């Protein structure tokens, strides 16, 4: 009986342990590609950098960045079976890496390599993201359009903006509020003060003219000055210098309420809110981009300090921190070239460059303390430029 009692207790204890183990399963670590793991362990260093993982056929599977490359790569070989990191380590036949002086440069380098190679395992930056611009055309009767491509066509562009669908809707409402046309570009335009020898009264070409949401230059209703005034109001709104469209909507809301047309007033109220948010977004983003013009000094690994010349959110030059007279002169010449030459604005931007602007803006938003490392070009030249002679800068 004693033996049976002890056996029951042992069985109960064993069953309890099994239940506990099933309730809290252990993490089983599998080490795929031990040879590759040993290569990383022996060769990689804990420095900032960008790494690339390749399959057996040489196909690039993944691009990543880390401030400690060795630790990050070894973590792939400690992942549990079934996790993305484990799958990557299992499928990788080769890993290489390049050391980057600092995290900021590694982040930019990672983005550009992902956009260029489109690795299968990457998600962020993988797609060539489409950015939206607001365009005021240079036609006889200019249009305000949402576009995702830019061209050297004499038009004005505002942006970039990441929310393509939202921008398209807002621009359509802006055009309707101000009465600007959105018909195809080749549509004939006739103004009310345009002299016509055989004028016979022109019919509107779309329903917007009948609904009075377009000034209808297709049928000669507005004068040149009237339509130009609407375009000027739109331009001022997009530049953050005016609130004409908002005042126009408010006036229509008041009129609709006076007529007790509350349904239409509610529609106008929603439009007013959307245009107001878009104006705030325009102002905020434009201010951010304009503010991203400075010389950015970043300390690097083992004293590899760098200087980044950033103008309107784009990295125009990447230079070693000058430590001698000749090096200071070279950097001073680069500063003058980058910041003194005319800027061509958004008409010179590709989608990749637009993505770089947004990435740089996000870096300083997420790391506001990095602003302390930036100085204006003038201050840089004053403190780090060529030596002065007799109180004036040597030329």
Secondary structure, DSSP 8 states (H G I E B T S, - for coil): -HHHHHHHHHHHHHHHHHHHHHHS----B----HHHHHHHHHH--SS-EEEEEE-TTS-EEEEEEESSHHHHHHHHTTSBTTSHHHHHHHH-SEEEEEE-SSHHHHHHHHHHHHHHH--TT--TTTS----EEEEE--STT--EEEES---SSS-EEEEEES-HHHHHHHHHHHHHHHT---S-TTS----TT---TT------SSHHHHHTSS--TTTT-S-HHHHHHHHHHHHHHHTTS--HHHHHHHHHHHHHHHTT-HHHHHHHHHHHHHHHHHHHHHHHHHHHHHH--EEEEE--GGG--EEEEEETTEEEEEEE---SHHHHHHHHHHHHHHHHS---GGGG--HHHHHHHHHHHHHHHH-GGGGGGEE-HHHHHHHHSS-EETTEE--
